[in-house]
Amino acid sequence: MIIEEWVRNIVKSSFETLDAEVVEDAKRRIVDIVGCTIGGANAPGCSMIRDLVKEWGGKKEATILVHGVKAPAHNVAMVNSIMARSFDYGVLIPYIDGKPVIGHISETTVPTAITMAEWKNQGGKELITALVLGDDIASRLLKASDKGPPKGWDCTGTVAAFGAAAIAGKLMTLSMHQILNAFGIVVNQLAGTMQNVEDGVHSFKLPQGLSARAGIFSAELASKGFTGMKDPLLSREGYFALYSPTYDSEILTKELGRKFYADSTFKPYPSCRAVHPAIDCTLNLVRDYDIKTENIEEVILHTTPAHCDSVMGQPFKIGDFPQGNASFNLRYNVANVLLRKSVKLEHFTEQFIRDPKVIDLTKKVNLMATIPSNKMLDIAEIKVRMKDGREFHAHVDAVKGDPIKKPLTQKEIEEKFRANVAFSKTVSKGNAEAVLDMLNHLEEIDNITKVVQLL
């Protein structure tokens, strides 16, 4: 069975079986997600979940990053994952056979790996190995499901949980039989709906954390001898039957143990990746021309039918969770760049979102569905018409962060880490730089607790 090949690969793999580039890629993901976790430490909604975990109490197995709260590992990983996803800023989208497969994995798998490594007193090599294996499992499952999952499922609550279970099982040094049971158990906890994004509510980031919690809980339960379904992938009522009846199983084992897939699109801006073409396009415009927003008559954004038909293309409205409304809205993101000439984390805080100037400007942004939907991550065009009749144009066909056409450099990833730290104001600059250095040399760290203590 395919699931047995997965389990065998998890158990037999070691740090020594990973090539240097796989290790470096993993460290880049860790740097990125730790930065995003710091940046999102006090984002809206996070304190509610953190307070609840404190009220629950329990064994002090691991640490909620930044805040220092000790709690059971499965609850800690849940909170850390939710903080990591809070500003929708983390690395995402694996590339398989040169093509993007849209999904968020790392905001679950990296916090899970850090939490488990702290709990089990593991070092950097063990953490990296577990992360690589978990990311690979989740990425392969995401790709296999890409042929047509039922509309509405959010993969952060489905495939990411498999990755978390693999990581937890590896760092707990479970047997093949136990890891197989962990996968069988985790299927019972998969969930997540894209309606969270449509409604602009706190719970858009909840499946990310619940996946981390489910993965660890499943591994813990399996370690006690609890059994799960025998074939969690292909059985009559298994994963694919429930979540993606049309699938491609070839990728599940193709070059397994030799090729490792993972998120590879590092975001330059803290918002939904699907609005980044519009952001890039508008940034090009304001860099090339001195545009006074008070003199704008109309803004026309050429985008895709998929954008126009989704929440991203709706008129900008502020609800109970303003950041959720702004992060996924094309009009807000275009207006924000036109007004502020940049994109920063603070632009997705309530003070900036409620600025009457940006709200008024969103009303001048009109969308035209002229770009094929399969180019939604690549292409955008913008035209700004001024009150005096002048027009300014810009176009992009490759967006910053694209791992093939415009990848972020190591330096840019590290500057993003520092930007998260500066915004959060929760970790000292000295500690942050020490953490960054440790993460860049993670394979040399004998116990991940040394990193956690600095946070």
Order of alpha helices (4+ residues) and beta strands (2+ residues): alpha-alpha-alpha-beta-beta-alpha-beta-beta-alpha-alpha-alpha-alpha-alpha-alpha-alpha-beta-alpha-beta-alpha-alpha-alpha-alpha-alpha-beta-beta-beta-alpha-alpha-alpha
